[in-house]
Amino acid sequence: TLPLARVSDLNQRQLWFLGRLQQGLISKADDIEAAWDVTLRTAKRDIAGLIDAGLIYFQGARKNGRYRLSNIS
């Protein structure tokens, strides 16, 4: 669960992406692009916002790494 102050700063796509990660699904910007009918650039910007907020991080090599949830307190 996220503190309310953090949730209010996120858009629907970011919340959806976090939900997928919480379910253990491997998710990428392509998934946001396809599900929400937005550009890849917008999807990458959404993910960058989550990284900047400290909610997720990227682990592994660029080609086959994955996004993971940060320890949220």
N, C-alpha and C positions, 0 to 999 in steps of 0.2 A: 504494500500500500504506500501511496505517496502522500506527503503532507499537502494540505489544501492549498497552501501558498504556491507550491510548485506546480500543481495541476492547473491552476488558473492561468498560468503563463503558456500552456501548451495548446496547440490546435488539435482538431479531431484526428488528423492523420498521425500526429506524433503520439497521441494516446492509443490509437489503434496499433501502431508499431510497437509501443511498449507492451501492450497486451499480448501481441504475438510472441515477443521475447519471454514474457512471463509464462506462456504456455509451453515454452521450450522449442518453439519453431525457429528454424534458421530463416532469417529475414534479411532482405537487401533492399536497396533503393528501387530496384525493378518491381518489387512487390507493391510498394506504395504507388508507383507509376501505374501499374495495371489495375489495382483495386480502386484507386481514386481518380483515374483519368486525368492525371497531371503530368507535367513534363518531368523528365529524369532530373533536370536541374532543380526543380522545386522539391522533388523527393530527397535529393542529396542535401538541400538546404534544411529540410526538416530534420534529417538525421544529424547534421552538423549542429543544429540547435540543441538536440538532446545530448550530444557530446559536450558542448559548451556548458550546458547546465549541470554536467556531472552525473547524468542519469544512466548513460551507457558508455561503453568504450569498445574499441575494435581490438580483437585479439587474433594473432596469427599473421600469416603472410598476406600480402595484398590480394593475391589471386584466390586463395582458398581459406582465408580467415573468416571470422564471424563476429557479429555484434553481441555483446554480453551486457547484462544489467550490472550496474555498479552497486556497491553496498549503499543502500539509501537509508539515511537516518533522519 
